[in-house]
Amino acid sequence: MNIGFKLNIYTAVTILLMACTDNQNSNTITYSKVDQTNKKVDSLIKIMTLKEKIGQMNQYNGFWDATGPVPEGGDAEKKYEHLKNGLVGSMLSVRGTKAVKAVQKIVVEESRLGIPLIIGFDVIHGYKTLSPIPLAEAASWDLEAIEKSAQVAADEASAAGINWTFAPMVDISRDPRWGRVMEGAGEDPYLGSKIATARVKGFQGDDLSAVNTIAACAKHFAAYGFSEAGKEYNTVDIGYSTLHNIVLPPFKAAVNADVKTLMNAFNEYDGVPATGNTYLLRDILKNKWDFKGFVISDWASIKEMVVWGYAKDRRDAAKLAAIAGSDMDMESHAYINELEQLVLDGIIDEAIIDEAVRRILTVKFELGLFDDPYRYCDEAREKDVINNPKHKDAVLDMAKKSIVLLKNENNLLPLNKKGMNLVLIGALADEDNSPLGSWRIASKDHTAVSVLEGMQQYEGNNLVYKKGADVSIGDTEFTNELKINTADKSDFKEAVDAASMADVVVMVLGEHGFQSGEGRSRTDIDLPGVQQELLEEVYKVNKNIVLVLNNGRPLTINWADEHIPAIVEAWQLGTQSGHAIAEVLYGDYNPSGKLPMTFPRNIGQIPIYYNHKNTGRPVSDTKNPNLVFWSHYSDSESTPLYPFGHGLSYTTFEYKNLKLDKDVYNSDENINITVDITNTGKVTGKEVVQLYIRDLAASISRPVKELKGFKLTELQAGETKTIHFILNKDGLGFYNNQGDFILEPGTFKIFVGGSSYTALDAQFELQ
Ligand code: NOJ
């Protein structure tokens, strides 16, 4: 039997003996790969001391790149001792083959059992070559492209010694004040689930032991995206229906896609911190969903349970987290210091420790780390793979697919390629750093293609660049140094003068990449600083403005929507940002992105999302001033500025002939839906055809619309295609407040169109 274990000789011999003994007892049985791994893990656990087992549950940060508050006093010395003594199961933020090999060597060669480390890192949207931020990728609704993007990230990260990413973030959020919306897939559980699956598949591939795949981590379990008032790390207070129907589905999808790990959230749920939440971790994740991987805490989230006022002290926190089912401790130093005594005192059953260790070792075996702990440390591969030109092509493709055309009056876009005077304005237009976003810890600063550079590739026009106004940087990476928004208007005049002579003005405005992301919640999501004023000043002299937005979250751009003829949502698009934007502006790429998150008109509307409840007093005529006792605002429209799913193209599409194959269905029947879509414009274009349902009466009231299917399809000018959707009980059912999925008979409406403001509807009965 090849046990594939070449490490510490003592361990190897022991496992071999145990595995062989078992085999002799059952010589007619052939073991599956899973069984073999289980046997190896069991054998290893049997020879581990309690201390060594707890060591596997301990994760330390590397010696640089802290992505959370660094424990006071620093303890590099202690970390080294612990590595040598087999008291560390994982390191995070150690990167590069040399560094990874060095830490791996300490545990493999110096610790008693030589159990390799699993090396984690925040590979969020690429490693060195960066894709668009995840929210932008979600706007592509292109699952194949998203999977490919995660594959590229895994390829580069694995070549740098990393074998585990803390991604995808699958938190659903309805609050753009929360800076981390940039890291997720937006507001919808169906789209979020599809994207979670694509990302897990992209990172993990079909074979986790392949050298170019890495373990994924669905985070943050659970409900972190519902932090009250969008304030980072805040309390969460949502009901069970929202938990089960909105928050949990993407996690469930990730588990179904065999995600190897999950990460706790910083928030509490219903008064219990997620890290110590037995209901979430044991009842739902490990029992109901039968999750086989392991759960890592978030950075220091175990000891923060004391600060929450849930645990008395660090010992209590370690106890509560371990019992609840958190398997590995990221930088709380709680498990390594407290668990042994808790077991010796009989407060924690050693079986809980064994279970956690079993989960952790299983993933290490599956990654092939026991076959060769240095398998991700091949310097030649590192040189070859990182920044490989193929990756640039892949992230450029993803960047183009992520762009959303929000508005395009009088076909101001695409721009003519020749003979025009163009003026490009905005500090962000000349930015080679901001498009990399705030999660770029391995990538080199200032390596993005700026919009200016991208547009300079097109030489037929006269292009002039003027900064106009600076953009604030916000919290810089990993410091709390808040840069005050600049109020400097001294460059306005030059920009306005230049704009007055232009045929078309392209203005790149929005947020700097460091203004969204973790720890970057905002109470004002207008264009930061004096950018709005600049926009209005330029508009006074030239109305032919194309506004290109750079941002990590929906912004409130009501004025721009009322006045500016063309608006392009270009997020933070990563390394190839400027090339992608220029190709879209010049029409070499016809945009097809759709918003994964609603754009509010003003901050007071938040949370605003398409799949809301009807209320008992819905307003049908939103503009009627005589309505008082109805669900509305008296000082603002209730509708969003741009709804979920919205996005235009340089061509137009018409939807017709929505048909169901029957009027009445049994609960186990497929519902076949067809719709015709025609490209009614002059150029080839892609459209995301969206299917929504509404369950008109149910034991728990259902949203006015729920996305249940989408198809990305390309049509030549004049072409018509029939799109086919199948709905079944998975799409028509919902979770009750006990978390059970149920299907109820009744009347359902369906809606089809190019956004959540759908074009066509029909109805059927389910009996
Ligand atoms: C805290 C973040 O919440 C989490 O998403 C991240 O993976 C860890 N820090 C590690 O950097």
Residues whose N, C-alpha, C, O or C-beta is under 5 A from the ligand:
A	BS01	NOJ	T67 G68 D122 F166 D298 W299
